[in-house]
Amino acid sequence: MSEREWTDNRLIEGAALEHAGLMIRRAVTEAACLISGNLAKGLEACSPISQMVGLYQLRRAHDGIRIARDRALLVGVAGPEGWHDGYACSPATGLYTRFDLSGPALDDALAEGTSADLADGSPSAAVLFAGLTCLLTRNETGAELWVETAFTTYMTTWFARRQ
């Protein structure tokens, strides 16, 4: 095999893969910004109707996803770039790829991917999943796994090869 022949392919935006009872759909990229510093001030300034969600919590459109004590991702929002009163806002569109997960094998796939206790949750949505630091939230139909875009192919392959 030539080192130029790649056998693994990433899911393109909007495409889906069904494997072993799990539906994996790659969401279309939305505008996003990264808030650092005082999250309350940043959230109020960029998206006042939003709330902050943590590990495996239900996320509504425009809710902030807490990454760390002083860092959050706002999806569907393009906040004012730069330093402000106690917080900084950076463009983050395309920084993460979102996989929407659903199906009868969802719980099994989550258990295979992480050892975190999803029932107890955490203020931070960051979790080690399949060897990568990812963000894990929920929607009305299942789970949302946010992976740094550079690892889209890796995660697609992990899902496709799970038993």
C-alpha positions in Angstrom: 0.0 0.0 0.0 1.2 3.4 -0.9 1.5 6.0 1.9 -0.5 8.3 -0.3 -3.6 6.0 -0.4 -5.8 6.8 2.5 -8.4 4.2 3.4 -10.2 6.1 6.0 -12.5 8.9 5.0 -14.2 11.6 7.1 -17.9 12.2 7.0 -18.7 15.3 5.0 -21.1 17.9 6.5 -24.7 16.6 6.6 -23.7 13.0 5.8 -24.6 10.1 8.1 -23.3 6.7 8.9 -25.3 3.9 10.6 -23.3 1.1 12.2 -24.0 -1.4 14.9 -27.3 0.2 16.0 -25.8 3.7 16.1 -26.7 6.6 13.8 -23.8 9.1 13.4 -24.6 12.3 11.5 -22.1 15.1 11.0 -23.8 18.4 11.6 -23.4 21.4 9.3 -20.8 23.9 10.7 -22.4 26.8 12.5 -21.0 30.2 13.4 -19.2 29.9 16.8 -17.1 32.0 19.2 -14.9 31.1 22.1 -15.3 33.1 25.3 -12.4 33.2 27.7 -12.3 34.9 31.2 -15.5 36.0 32.9 -18.1 33.7 31.3 -21.1 35.4 32.8 -20.2 38.7 31.3 -19.2 37.1 28.0 -22.5 35.2 27.8 -24.6 38.2 28.7 -22.9 40.3 26.0 -22.8 37.8 23.2 -26.0 35.8 23.8 -28.1 37.1 26.7 -30.9 34.4 26.2 -28.3 31.6 26.5 -27.4 29.4 29.4 -24.2 27.4 30.1 -24.4 23.6 29.8 -21.9 21.0 31.0 -21.3 17.3 30.5 -24.2 15.5 28.8 -26.7 18.2 29.6 -29.4 19.2 27.2 -28.3 22.0 24.9 -30.6 24.3 23.2 -29.7 26.5 20.2 -27.3 29.2 21.2 -26.5 27.7 24.7 -22.9 28.0 25.8 -20.9 24.8 26.2 -18.5 25.1 29.1 -15.1 23.8 28.3 -13.3 24.8 31.5 -13.8 27.1 34.5 -13.0 30.2 32.3 -13.7 29.0 28.8 -16.8 28.3 26.8 -17.9 27.7 23.2 -21.0 29.6 22.0 -22.5 28.0 18.9 -24.8 29.9 16.6 -23.3 33.1 17.8 -20.5 35.3 16.3 -19.6 37.5 19.2 -17.6 40.8 19.1 -14.0 39.8 18.6 -11.3 41.0 21.0 -10.8 41.9 24.7 -13.8 43.4 26.6 -14.7 44.1 30.2 -13.4 40.9 31.9 -13.6 38.5 29.0 -12.2 37.9 25.5 -14.1 36.7 22.4 -12.4 34.8 19.6 -13.9 33.5 16.4 -14.3 29.7 16.5 -16.3 28.8 13.5 -15.0 25.4 12.3 -12.9 24.8 15.4 -15.2 21.8 16.4 -17.0 19.2 14.3 -20.3 18.1 15.9 -21.5 14.5 15.5 -25.1 13.9 16.3 -25.5 10.4 17.8 -28.7 8.5 18.2 -30.2 5.0 18.0 -30.6 1.9 20.2 -26.9 1.5 20.7 -26.3 5.1 21.9 -25.7 4.1 25.5 -23.3 1.3 24.5 -21.3 3.6 22.2 -21.0 6.3 25.0 -19.9 3.6 27.5 -17.3 2.4 25.0 -16.1 5.9 24.3 -15.8 7.3 27.8 -15.6 6.1 31.4 -17.1 9.3 32.7 -20.2 9.0 34.8 -22.7 10.8 32.5 -25.5 10.5 35.0 -23.7 12.6 37.5 -22.5 15.1 34.9 -20.1 17.9 35.4 -20.1 21.7 35.0 -17.7 21.2 32.1 -18.7 19.4 28.9 -15.1 18.3 28.3 -14.6 14.6 28.5 -12.0 12.0 27.3 -13.8 10.1 24.5 -12.1 7.5 22.3 -8.7 8.9 23.4 -9.5 12.5 22.5 -10.6 15.4 24.6 -14.1 16.2 23.3 -17.2 18.0 24.4 -20.3 15.9 25.1 -23.8 17.4 25.3 -27.3 16.2 24.5 -30.1 17.2 22.2 -33.8 16.1 22.0 -32.9 12.9 20.0 -29.6 11.8 21.5 -26.1 13.0 22.1 -23.9 15.7 20.5 -20.2 14.9 20.4 -18.0 17.9 19.6 -14.5 16.9 18.3 -11.7 19.2 17.2 -12.1 19.4 13.4 -8.6 18.0 12.8 -9.8 14.7 14.4 -12.9 14.3 12.3 -11.5 11.4 10.3 -10.2 9.7 13.4 -13.6 9.9 15.1 -15.5 8.8 12.0 -13.2 5.7 11.8 -13.6 5.0 15.5 -17.4 4.9 15.1 -17.3 2.8 11.9 -15.0 0.2 13.5 -16.7 -0.2 16.8 -18.4 -3.6 17.4 
